[in-house]
Amino acid sequence: MRSKNGYIARSFVGLLIGMGLFASPPIRWKKQTEKTMDSVDQRVTEKFAEFEKKQDPTSVFEALDSIEAAVRDVPPGDVAARRRAVSRWLSFFALLDRNIDPSWNPNDAPPKGVPPPSTHGAVQSSGEVDPSTIQDPAVRAQYERALKANKEAHKRYYAQLQLRRIDDRAMRMVERLLAERYTNAAGDRQDFEGLLAASPVKEPRKERLRTLMPKPESGDGAKH
């Protein structure tokens, strides 16, 4: 009898352990997911900081890749996951808009090269000359400043061009998210407006994003 009771007790303990093992993975997965979300937000912030320091759009492309990977598989019907995805994009756009120069003109590209100050010196294929071949120190220094300014102008032009390409790509991704995870029901529109209101993005961006939401149908405005 004692042996039988001992067997039952051991079986019960084993069952509890087994239940504990099966219950643990979802908890660990949830914590890991939250940690991943934090790391994505941190990475995006760091990549924009790199761009603002070096003006290399590669950093922003990397931030965009991180966002896309994080929001790629939003479960259908998961409102919380949908909100997190939209909030990520809104934070991304706030950083992007902070760096986009609205006065930038794609037709106003900087000139290629800087004309030499004189015929003295070997002319390179770019139309420039090697500053070291200029004998006059004042003229040489002025020419070096002109070369540096031209290089920086090209860098800014290229960066702004790439930021707009990133903008287009990001807006397409958001349009797909809204089309797949939102309906034209009033509740979904209100939920989206709440996210916009709580976000740091400026009104022009909000207006652009509103145009991507599913349009309400005539009549009761609900999707059937």
C-alpha positions in Angstrom: 0.0 0.0 0.0 2.8 2.4 0.9 4.5 1.6 -2.4 1.3 2.3 -4.3 0.8 5.6 -2.5 4.5 6.5 -3.1 4.0 5.8 -6.8 0.9 8.0 -7.0 2.7 10.8 -5.2 5.7 10.6 -7.5 3.4 10.6 -10.5 1.6 13.7 -9.2 4.8 15.6 -8.7 6.0 14.6 -12.1 2.7 15.9 -13.6 3.2 19.2 -11.8 6.8 19.5 -13.1 5.7 18.6 -16.6 3.0 21.3 -16.5 5.5 23.8 -15.2 7.9 23.0 -18.1 5.1 23.4 -20.6 4.0 26.7 -19.0 7.4 28.2 -18.9 8.2 28.7 -22.6 5.4 31.2 -23.3 6.5 33.3 -20.3 10.1 33.3 -21.5 8.9 34.0 -25.1 7.0 37.0 -23.9 10.0 38.4 -22.0 12.2 37.8 -25.0 9.7 39.5 -27.3 9.7 42.6 -25.0 13.5 42.6 -24.9 13.6 42.4 -28.7 11.2 45.3 -29.0 13.3 47.4 -26.7 16.5 46.5 -28.7 14.8 47.4 -32.0 13.8 50.9 -30.7 17.2 51.4 -29.3 18.9 50.4 -32.6 16.7 52.7 -34.6 17.5 55.6 -32.3 21.2 54.8 -32.5 21.2 54.5 -36.3 19.6 57.9 -36.7 22.2 59.4 -34.3 24.9 57.9 -36.5 23.3 59.5 -39.5 23.0 62.9 -37.9 26.7 62.7 -37.0 28.1 61.3 -40.3 25.3 62.1 -42.8 25.7 58.6 -44.2 22.2 57.3 -45.2 23.3 53.7 -44.8 22.5 54.1 -41.1 18.9 55.1 -41.9 18.5 52.2 -44.3 19.7 49.9 -41.5 17.1 51.5 -39.1 14.4 50.9 -41.7 15.4 47.2 -42.1 15.1 46.8 -38.3 11.6 48.3 -38.3 10.5 46.1 -41.2 11.8 43.0 -39.6 10.1 43.8 -36.3 6.7 44.4 -37.7 6.7 42.0 -40.6 4.4 39.3 -39.1 1.7 41.2 -37.1 -0.8 38.5 -36.1 -4.3 39.1 -37.6 -6.7 40.2 -34.9 -3.9 41.1 -32.4 -4.8 44.8 -31.7 -2.0 45.2 -29.3 0.6 44.0 -31.8 -0.9 46.2 -34.5 -0.7 49.2 -32.3 3.0 48.5 -31.5 3.8 48.2 -35.2 2.1 51.5 -36.0 3.8 53.2 -33.0 7.2 51.9 -34.3 6.5 53.4 -37.7 5.4 56.7 -36.2 8.6 57.0 -34.1 10.6 56.2 -37.2 8.8 58.9 -39.2 9.4 61.4 -36.5 13.2 60.8 -36.7 13.1 60.8 -40.5 11.2 64.0 -40.8 13.7 65.7 -38.4 16.4 65.0 -40.9 14.6 65.6 -44.2 15.3 69.1 -45.5 12.0 70.4 -46.9 13.8 73.0 -49.0 15.9 70.4 -50.8 15.5 70.6 -54.6 16.5 67.5 -56.6 17.2 69.7 -59.6 19.7 71.8 -57.6 22.6 69.4 -57.7 26.0 70.8 -56.7 28.5 71.3 -59.5 31.0 68.5 -60.2 34.4 69.6 -59.1 35.8 73.0 -58.3 37.4 75.0 -61.1 41.1 75.6 -60.5 42.1 79.1 -59.3 44.7 79.4 -62.2 46.2 77.3 -64.9 49.0 76.4 -62.6 49.0 72.8 -61.5 48.1 69.5 -63.0 44.4 69.4 -63.9 42.7 66.1 -62.8 39.9 64.3 -64.6 37.4 66.0 -62.3 38.5 69.4 -63.6 40.2 70.1 -60.2 43.9 70.5 -59.4 46.0 69.1 -56.7 46.1 71.9 -54.0 49.7 71.1 -53.2 50.7 72.3 -56.7 49.4 75.8 -55.9 52.3 77.9 -54.7 50.5 80.8 -53.1 49.5 79.8 -49.6 46.4 82.1 -49.5 45.1 80.9 -52.9 45.8 77.3 -51.9 43.9 77.6 -48.6 41.0 79.2 -50.4 40.9 76.4 -53.0 41.0 73.7 -50.3 38.0 75.3 -48.6 36.2 75.4 -51.9 37.0 71.7 -52.4 35.8 70.8 -49.0 32.6 72.8 -49.4 31.9 71.1 -52.7 32.4 67.7 -51.2 30.1 68.4 -48.3 27.4 69.8 -50.7 27.5 66.5 -52.7 27.3 64.5 -49.4 24.2 66.5 -48.3 22.6 66.2 -51.7 23.1 62.4 -51.8 21.9 62.0 -48.2 18.7 64.0 -48.9 18.1 62.0 -52.1 18.4 58.7 -50.1 16.2 59.9 -47.3 13.3 60.5 -49.8 13.8 57.0 -51.2 13.6 55.7 -47.6 10.5 57.7 -47.1 8.8 56.2 -50.1 9.7 52.7 -49.1 8.5 53.2 -45.5 5.2 54.7 -46.6 4.6 51.7 -48.9 5.3 49.4 -46.0 2.9 51.3 -43.7 0.2 51.3 -46.5 0.4 47.5 -46.7 0.2 47.2 -42.9 -2.9 49.4 -42.7 -4.6 47.6 -45.6 -3.9 44.2 -44.1 -4.6 44.9 -40.4 -7.1 47.7 -40.4 -10.6 47.9 -41.7 -12.7 51.0 -42.7 -14.8 50.6 -39.5 -15.2 53.6 -37.3 -13.5 51.8 -34.4 -10.3 51.1 -36.4 -10.2 54.7 -37.6 -10.5 55.9 -34.0 -7.8 53.6 -32.9 -5.5 54.9 -35.6 -6.3 58.5 -34.8 -5.5 57.8 -31.2 -2.0 56.6 -32.1 -1.5 59.6 -34.3 -2.5 61.9 -31.5 -0.1 60.3 -29.1 2.8 60.2 -31.6 5.6 62.8 -32.0 5.0 63.1 -35.8 4.0 66.5 -37.2 0.7 67.3 -38.8 1.9 67.1 -42.5 3.0 63.5 -41.9 -0.2 62.7 -40.1 -2.2 63.9 -43.1 -0.1 61.7 -45.4 -0.7 58.7 -43.2 -4.4 59.3 -42.9 -4.7 59.0 -46.7 -3.3 55.4 -46.4 -6.1 54.2 -44.1 -8.9 52.1 -45.7 -11.6 54.5 -46.9 -15.0 54.4 -45.3 -17.7 53.2 -47.6 -20.8 55.3 -48.4 -23.6 54.7 -46.0 -22.8 53.4 -42.5 -19.0 53.5 -43.2 -18.4 49.9 -42.2 -16.7 47.3 -44.2 -18.9 44.3 -45.0 
